[in-house]
Amino acid sequence: MEDLLREGFAQLGLPLTEEALARFYIDYSYLEERSRVMNLTAIHGARDVAQLHFLDCAALLPAAPFPGASVIDVGSGAGFPGLPLKIAQPDIRLTLLDSQAKRVQFLEELCERLGFDDVTCLYTRAEEAPEALRSQFDIAVSRAVARLYLLCELCLPFVRIGGVFLAMKGPDCAEEVTEAERAIRTLGGDTAEILPYTIPGTEIVHSIVRIRKVADTPAKYPRRWAKMQKEHL
């Protein structure tokens, strides 16, 4: 795993400290341990976790000004992409949000093992999150499996004006971006940019959809999940 991460970070043009390497190994070990009894990830083994989780998530770092930023990971699941970002860039102020209590408990336990006492783990649905979180973050990130127009309604309300939302998508996401254009404008976003990248050490191409926040999100958004799905923005 060490060689994969060193080579991968070098290909991404990112530094990798010894402390970060140790934390990636802690993350991997606890993820493997807890995945035996919890549905956390379908990806297992040092090579696949290093490439398909850690390096895939680290590819977000060049896409926005992460140093010292306040970051919310919406639908964090097993901590992706938030925790690899925090490991690689420990000065970010990170909030992990997930709607499953068992996953949030796992995230709390993992953060303790990683020595991160400054990460907030929240058990809530994004559309039901405390009002105090609205417009509070420099960067929102999400690797959740949902159409982009839905992710925009869930994530853009958390972002301050001047901040950015980064959605992790597959290689062919142009149709999703077109589908989401009206939602992006309605929610205060600027024109979406598609940033393709190849996961280091693989031939797998993914995309980052980068949306800058240029106006306040109207107070009525986000709506309830069922309404979001029924009434497309």
N, C-alpha and C positions, 0 to 999 in steps of 0.2 A: 504493500500500500504506500509506503514512504516514497519509493521511486516513482510510482504513478502520480502521486500528488506533486512531488517536486517538478517532474517533467511537465505535468499539466499546468501548474501555476506559471512556470516559465513560458509555456506556449501562450498563455493568456496575458503575459506581460505583468504579472502580479508577484509581489514579494510573498514569501512563505517562511514564517519564523519556526524555530524549534518548538516554541510553546503552542503554536497553532497545530503543528504536526501531532503533538501529544494529545491535544484536544480532539482532533479528528479521529484518532485511534480510540479514545474514550467514547466518543459518539458512536463509532462503528460497533464497538464491543457491546455497549448497552442496547443499541438498536437490535443487534442479533440476539442478545439474551431475551429481551422482552418480546421480540417477534415470535418466539416459540409459544407464547401464551396469548398474544394480542395480534389483531389484524392491523399491523403498522405499515408494512411495505411488502411488495411482491419481489423486491430486489434484494438479493442476498449474496454473500461472498465478498471478500476484500476488493477484488478488481471491479466488480459491478457497482458496489456501493461507492468506491472511490470515484469512478468515472460517471456513473449515471445519476448519482445523488450529489456528491461533494463538488466535483468539477463542473457539473451541469449548473449547479446553483451559483458557484463562484463566478461563472461567466456573466452574471448580472453586474458585478462590481464596476466594470468599465462603462456601464450604461447610464450611470447617475453619480452625483457627488456624494458618495457614502461616508467619507470621513467625518465623524462627529455628528452625523445626521440622526434624526429621530425616525425610526422605521417601524411600520406595522406589517406583519405577515398575516394575511387574511386567509383563513382555512388552512392553518399551518400543518395539521395532521401530525406527522412524526418529526416536525420541525424544519420542513423544507419549503421555501429556501432560507428561512430566517436564521437558523442556527449556523449553517456553514458561512453565511455572510458575517455573523457575529464572531465566529472563530477566526476568520480571515481578517476582519476589520473590527477589533474588539472595542473601539471607542464609539461604535454606534449605540444608540439608545433604543433597545429593541422591545417591541410588544408582540407576543405570539397569541393569536386569537383562533379558537377552534370551538365547534359546537358540541363536541363529545367530551364528557367529563373524564373518561378514562384516558383519553389522549392528552388532555390538559394535565392530568396527574403525572403521566409519563414525562411530559415536557418539564414539569417542575422538578421531578426527580433527576432528569438528565441535566438540567441547568445547574442543579446542586453539584452533581458529579463533575461538571465542567468548570466549576468555580465561578459561575456567573450569578452574582447576587443582585445584579442590576437589570435583569430581564423580567418583564411582566408577562405572566401567563394568564390569559382570560378565557373563562368558560362562558361563551355566549355566541349567539348567532350574530353575524355582522349587522344585519338589519335591525337587531335589537340591542346593539351595543350602547353603552352609556353616552348620553349627549355630550358629556365633557370630552369625549374623544374626537368630536367632530372638528375638522379643519386643524388638527393638532400635529400632523406628521409631515416631515419633509418628503418622505418616500413611502408609498404603499407597494407591497409586492404580493404576488399570488401565483401559486402553481396549481391552484384548484382546477378540477376538471369541470368547467362550465363554459357556456358560450360567452364571448367577450362582452356582449351588451349586458349580460347579467353581472359579470365581474365588475364592469364599470359602475353599475348602480350600487354594488356592495362596497367597492373600494374607494372610488373618487370622493365620497363624502368625508373620508378620514384625512384627505390631503389638503394642506394649506395652499392658498394661491401662491404660485411660484414653485410649488413642489411637483412631484412626478409620480405616476403610477406605472409600474412595470409588470406586465403580465407575461408569464412563460407559456409559450405555445409551440406547436409543431411547425414543420417547415412550410406547410401550405395553409397559411392563416389569412391570406388576402381576402377571401370571401367573408370570413368572420369580421375582419376590420371594416369592410364595406357595410356589412349588416349592422355594425355598431355605430356607424357615423352619426346618426341622429341622436342616439343615446349619449355619445361622447359630448356633443355640442350642448345638449339639454342639461347635462350634469356638470358643466363648467370646464370641460376638457378642450384641448387644442387638437389639431390634426394628428392622428396616430402615425407613428413611425414604426416600420418593421425592420428589426435589426437581426439578420440571420447570423448564426455562429455554428461552428462544428465543435462538438465536445472533444477536448484534447484526448488523443490516443485512440479515437474511434473515427468512423465515417458518418456518425449520426449528426444530422443537421437539425437544429431547433431554432426557434425565433423568440426574440424579445419584442413585445409590442410596448412602445414607450409613448405615454400620453402625458403631456404637461397640463397642469391645472392653471387656468387663466382667469377663472371667474368662480364666484361662490356657487356651490350646489344648492338649488332651491330646497327650502326646508321640508317639503313634502317627500323628498327622497332621502334614503331608500324606502321603498314600499315593502309590504309584506311579501315573502317569498312567492306565495301562490299567485299574488297579483302581478308580480314581476314576470312570472312565466306565462300568465294568461294575457296580459296587456303589454306587448312588446313596445319598448321605447323606440 
